[in-house]
Amino acid sequence: MIESDEDVELIAVEVAYATPAKQLIIAVSVPLGTTAYEAVLLSGIQQEFDDIDPAKNAMGIFSKLLDGKTRPTPTEYVLQSRDRVEIYRPLLLDPKQARLKRVVKAKS
């Protein structure tokens, strides 16, 4: 039996990304069973930011990284209603190195 569009259950989710200059949260309705990766593509958020690459950027749900170790990967994680998919920017500096620089600067 072929389902019509009317038979597809939709859930409300958000897709978020931020830079130092701009933050954007897009509310989107997706079919039940949609993955975090698919929601990012469906949201169209990558058209708003040149530096988003859904295949490369890390993602999480409410600050919990989808890393494939403790949680599924973005292509495996099936969204639940009201989830917020967060797309993370790559770190410019290792946090340990940043702390070391601050300590050295404070001493001088």
Secondary structure, DSSP 4 states (H G I P E B T S, - for coil): -PPPGGGS-EEEEEEEEE-SS-EEEEEEEEETT-BHHHHHHHHTGGGT-TT--TTTSEEEETTEE--SSSS--TTTPBP-TT-EEEEEPPPSS-HHHHHHHHHHHHH-
